[in-house]
């Protein structure tokens, strides 16, 4: 188990990818809350908040990511 106050986790949010299975999502949410106290579960179509865990469709999650300049090929 990881302490949510751990300095390595500050500013980071754990993400787990699941399909739309109710049992898979419920298991991921419970595990995320137990281990980290918060997080994001990427699904195929679900968009909702369950406690401190947000369910987000994968397409929405990916659309919200920004490019990190240190990983841009043109800088290598």
LUMNUPA-367843 format. One line per 10 residues: their letters; for each residue y, z, x of N, C-alpha, C, O, CB. Coordinates in steps of 0.001 Angstrom, whole numbers, plus 524288, in hexadecimal, padded with zeros to 5 digits. Each point is the difference from the previous one (the first is absolute). Glycine has a CB too. Layout:
N
a = Y,Z,X,Y,Z,X,Y,Z,X,Y,Z,X,Y,Z,X  ...
# end
This chain:
76
xxxxxxxxxx = 7FB69,80000,80347,80497,80000,7FCB9,804DA,80000,80377,8002B,8029C,80408,7FAF7,80222,7F4C5  808CF,7F849,8058C,804C5,7FF70,80305,80458,80324,7FD69,800A2,7FFCA,7FB3C,7FC94,7F741,807DF  805BF,80BD3,7FFF4,80472,802F3,7FE03,80465,7FC29,7FECD,801BC,7FD23,80373,7FBAE,80AF5,801C0  80466,7F7D9,7F5E7,8041D,7FC57,7FE68,80519,80100,802EA,8035F,7FC93,80025,7F877,802CE,7F710  804D0,8053A,80B1C,804AF,80129,802F8,7FF8A,7FE74,805B5,803AF,800C3,802FF,7FE03,8067A,7F6E7  7F9DE,7F69B,807AA,7FF10,7FE5C,8055B,80440,7FC2D,801BA,80154,7FC66,7FD1A,7F4F5,804EC,801B5  80BD7,7FF6C,805DA,80450,7FCBD,801DB,7FE86,7FA41,8006D,80368,7FCA2,7FF96,7FFF0,80B0D,8053A  7F7AF,7F71B,7FC00,7FE5C,7FA8C,80057,80049,7FD47,7FAB7,80069,7FB36,7FFD1,7F9C8,8072B,8079D  8059A,8008C,7F442,80018,7FDA5,7FACF,8056F,7FF97,7FDAF,800B1,7FD59,7FC0D,7F680,80620,802AB  80C9D,7FF01,8038B,80547,7FFC6,7FDD2,801F2,7FA64,7FFFE,7FFAF,7FD3E,803ED,80224,80BE5,7FF34
xxxxxxxxxx = 8002D,7F53F,7F86B,80200,7FAB1,7FF85,7FBCD,7FBF4,7FEFD,80138,7FB6B,7FF36,805E1,80732,8069B  7F40F,7FEF7,7FA30,7FBB3,7FC65,7FEEE,7FD95,80155,7FAC3,7FFCE,8048D,7FE75,7FE74,7FA53,80B28  7FFEA,7FD28,7F3AF,7FD66,800C9,7FAFC,7FAAC,7FD69,8004F,7FFA7,7FB5A,8012A,808FB,804FA,7F9E2  7F32C,802A0,803EC,7FACA,7FDB7,80032,7FF27,7FC1C,7FB8D,801D4,800D5,7FBA1,7FAE4,80759,8089A  80080,7F391,7FCEA,7FEDF,7FBEA,7FC27,7FA2B,7FF01,7FFF5,7FD86,7FF9C,8041B,80B5D,7FC44,7FD2A  7F4ED,803B8,7FA08,7FA79,7FEA3,7FF6B,7FFA9,7FB65,7FC47,802BE,7FFDB,7FC0E,7FA47,80982,8059F  7FFA6,7F2E4,7FF8D,7FF69,7FB52,7FCCD,7FB1C,8007A,7FCAD,7FBC1,80115,801FC,808E6,7F97E,804C7  7FBFE,8049B,7F41F,7FBA9,80036,7FC43,8007B,7FB6B,7FC4D,8040F,7FD6E,7FFCB,7FB69,80C6B,800D4  7FC6E,7F521,7FC7C,80037,7FC11,7FBD9,80234,8028E,7FB23,80386,80341,80060,7F4C5,7F7C9,80362  805B5,8038E,7F7B1,801D0,80256,7FB24,7FBEF,80386,7FD7B,80093,80169,7FB70,8050A,7F6DB,80350
xxxxxxxxxx = 7F654,8092F,80411,7FBF9,80380,7FDF4,80257,80563,7FEF6,80273,8024A,80372,7F68F,7F8BD,80174  8063D,806FF,7F65D,80226,8052B,7FEA4,7FDEF,8043E,80392,802F6,8035C,801C0,7FDD4,7F9C3,7F507  7FA26,802C3,80A53,7FDC2,80413,8035A,801EF,7FF7E,8059D,800F9,803F5,8028E,7F71C,7FC4B,7F7B5  8087D,7FB07,807AF,801F9,7FF28,8054B,80595,801DE,8008E,80161,80279,803E3,7F8B0,7F5EE,7FD02  80929,8066C,7FB37,80576,801A6,80021,8005B,805E9,7FF9A,802E3,80271,802F9,7FFE3,7F50E,7F8FC  7FA53,80ADF,80067,8001E,805B0,7FF54,7FE43,802C1,804F7,8024B,803F4,80182,7FBF5,7FAF3,7F4F0  7FDC1,7FF12,80C17,7FE11,8023C,804DB,80413,7FF92,80458,800CE,803AF,802FC,7F60F,7FA0C,7FA51  80BAB,7FDC9,80306,80402,7FF29,803FF,804A7,8039A,7FF24,8021B,8022A,803BE,7FB0A,7F485,7FD1D  8047A,809FA,7FA43,8046F,8036D,7FECA,7FEAE,805A0,8016D,80324,802AB,8027B,7FFAA,7F751,7F63C  7F896,807D6,805BE,7FE69,8055F,80135,7FFB3,800E1,805E7,801D3,803FF,801F4,7F928,7FC5B,7F59B
xxxxxxxxxx = 802C2,7FBFA,80B3D,7FF7C,8006C,805AA,80553,7FFFF,802AA,800F0,80301,803A2,7F665,7F889,7FBD0  80C26,8010E,7FEB7,80544,7FF8E,8023A,80307,80516,7FF3F,8027F,801E7,803A4,7FD79,7F46A,7FA97  7FFD0,80BE4,7FD0A,802CD,804E1,7FEF8,7FDB4,80482,80323,802E0,80345,8020A,7FF48,7F984,7F4FD  7F8BC,80364,80959,7FD61,80439,802DA,80128,7FFAE,805DD,8010C,803FE,80279,7F7DA,7FC1E,7F6B8  806ED,7FB47,80900,80092,7FF5B,805A6,805A9,7FFC7,801D9,8014F,8022B,80416,7F649,7F931,7FBC0  80BC4,80205,7FD2A,80551,7FF06,801D4,80446,80234,7FC77,8047A,80092,801AA,7F80B,7F783,80274  8021B,80926,7F704,803DD,80202,7FC51,8033A,7FBD0,7FD58,802F1,80129,7FC61,7FD62,806AD,80900  7FF2D,7F34B,7FC5C,802E9,7FB9A,7FDCB,7FD9A,7FAF0,801F1,7FC95,80012,80362,80BB5,80548,7FC26  7F973,7F651,7FE60,7FE19,7FB0A,801FC,800BC,7FB8D,7FC33,80241,8009A,7FBCB,7F767,8044C,80963  80460,7F69C,7FC6F,80033,7FB3A,7FCE2,7FA81,7FDCE,7FFBC,7FD54,7FF8E,803F9,80C15,7FE8E,7FEA6
xxxxxxxxxx = 7F4E8,80081,7F8A2,7FB06,7FD4F,7FF51,80151,7FA7E,7FE2F,80238,7FF43,7FBCD,7F8C2,8092E,801FE  803A8,7F3C0,8055C,800EE,7FA80,7FEAE,7FB6E,7FE18,7FCB4,7FB7B,80072,80195,809C2,7FE02,806C1  7FBFB,7FF65,7F303,7FC0B,7FE28,7FC57,800DB,7FA3A,7FEEA,8037E,7FD8F,8023A,7FBCB,80B67,7F9B8  7FD81,7F4E6,800A0,800DA,7FA83,7FE7A,8046B,7FF87,7FC12,80351,7FC8F,80082,7F340,8018D,80121  80988,80561,7FA5B,803CB,7FF4E,7FBC6,802B7,804FC,7FE32,803E1,7FFA9,7FD2E,7F6C3,7F8F5,80018  8037C,80C00,8043C,8022E,804E4,7FDF1,80523,80171,8029C,800AB,7FF78,804BC,7F650,80383,7F95B  80CB0,7FEE5,7FE9A,80512,801C2,801E1,80148,80508,7FD1F,801BE,7FFD2,7FB86,80153,7F6E4,80682  7FC1B,80DCF,80078,80110,80504,7FD84,8006B,80450,80417,7FEBF,7FF39,80494,7FC8F,7FDCA,7F357  80679,80780,80657,80079,8048E,8036A,7FC3C,80424,7FE16,7FFE8,80143,7FB5C,80992,7FCBA,806AD  7F366,80426,8018A,7FC5D,8043C,7FEC9,8011D,80477,803C5,7FE05,80015,80461,7FB03,7F99B,7F840
xxxxxxxxxx = 80A1F,809F8,801A3,80188,80453,8036B,80362,7FDFB,8046F,80417,7FDA5,7FF16,7F3AE,80736,7FEAA  80685,7FC13,80711,802D9,7FE26,8049E,7FDBC,7FAFB,8023A,80139,7FE80,80467,8010B,80AB1,7FD8C  7FA6E,7F437,7FB01,7FD9B,7FB18,801B5,801C5,7FBA2,7FC5A,7FFCB,80083,7FB39,7F856,80448,80884  80998,7F6EF,7FE99,801D7,7FB86,7FD00,7FBE3,7FBAF,80046,7FE0A,7FEB9,80433,80B75,8039F,7FD9A  7F53A,7FB6E,7F9A9,7FC8C,7FB71,7FFC7,80382,7FB34,7FFAB,80361,7FFAC,7FC98,7F530,8056B,7FEF1  8069E,7F730,80803,80351,7FB5E,80055,7FC85,7FB37,800A3,7FC57,80016,8031D,80B1C,80524,800DC  7F9A6,7F694,7F91C,7FD1D,7FB27,800F6,800DB,7FE1B,8059B,80455,80055,80211,7FC7E,7FD4D,7F469  7FB14,8006A,80BED,8003D,7FE48,8056E,8045F,7FC05,800E3,802AD,80035,803FE,7F3BB,80171,7FCBF  80A56,7FAC0,7FB96,80412,7FC05,8009D,80568,8027B,80049,80354,7FE34,802F8,7F70D,7FB63,7F839  80684,80A7E,801C7,80511,802B8,80010,800B4,802D9,80531,80436,7FFDD,80252,7FB81,80135,7F3D8
xxxxxxxxxx = 7FC23,80183,80BA6,80045,802C4,804FD,8013E,7FC3E,80476,8036D,80115,80332,7F62D,80587,7F96F  803AF,7F512,80398,800E0,7FC34,80432,80568,7FD86,7FFAD,8026D,7FEFA,80406,7F403,7FF42,7FC1F  80B7A,800CD,7FB20,8052F,7FDAA,7FF5C,80447,803B2,801E6,8042F,7FE40,80199,7F87C,7FC9C,7F6C3  8024C,80A3A,80779,803E5,803CD,8019C,8001F,80126,805CB,8038A,802B1,801D6,7FB7A,80107,7F58E  7FD3A,7FA52,80B86,7FFDE,800F8,8059F,80407,7FC9C,802C9,800D5,7FB7B,7FE96,7F5A5,806DC,800D4  80BF7,7FFE0,80480,803AF,7FD00,80325,7FD7D,7FEC9,80540,7FC6B,802B9,801B4,80B53,80180,7F9C9  7FA1E,7F7C5,80702,7FDF3,7FE7F,80518,801EA,803D3,80427,8049F,80152,8002D,7FB19,7F536,7FD10  7FCBE,80B34,8060E,80175,80371,80458,8014A,7FC97,804A9,7FCBF,7FCF2,801CA,7FD7E,80A71,7FAE7  80A78,7F921,80541,801C7,7FC87,80437,7FCAF,80074,804E0,7FF71,7FC2B,802DA,8097C,8048A,7F9A2  7F4D5,803E3,80497,7FCD5,80083,804BD,7FAD5,7FD0D,7FFA0,7FD4F,7FF53,803EE,806CD,80958,7FD8D
xxxxxx = 7FA77,7F58C,7F9C3,7FB28,7FD04,7FF65,800FE,7FA3B,7FF09,7FC4C,7FD13,7FF13,7FF84,80AE7,7FD74  808F5,7F658,803A7,80141,7FA96,7FF18,7FE2E,7FCBB,804A0,8011A,8015E,8047A,80697,80136,7F5F7  7F58C,7F922,80492,7FDF0,7FCB5,8042C,80444,7FDE0,8038E,7FF2A,7FF52,804B0,7F983,7FE55,7F573  80BE8,8014B,803A1,8042C,7FDA8,80327,8020B,803B5,8042D,802B6,7FE4A,80396,7FFB7,7FC4E,7F4BF  7FC56,80A83,8074B,801E7,803BA,803E0,7FBFF,800F9,80446,80117,802E4,803AF,80459,80141,7F570  7F5FD,7F987,8067A,7FBF0,800F4,803EC,8009B,7FC94,804B8,7FCE1,80058,803A5,7FD35,80240,7F553
# end
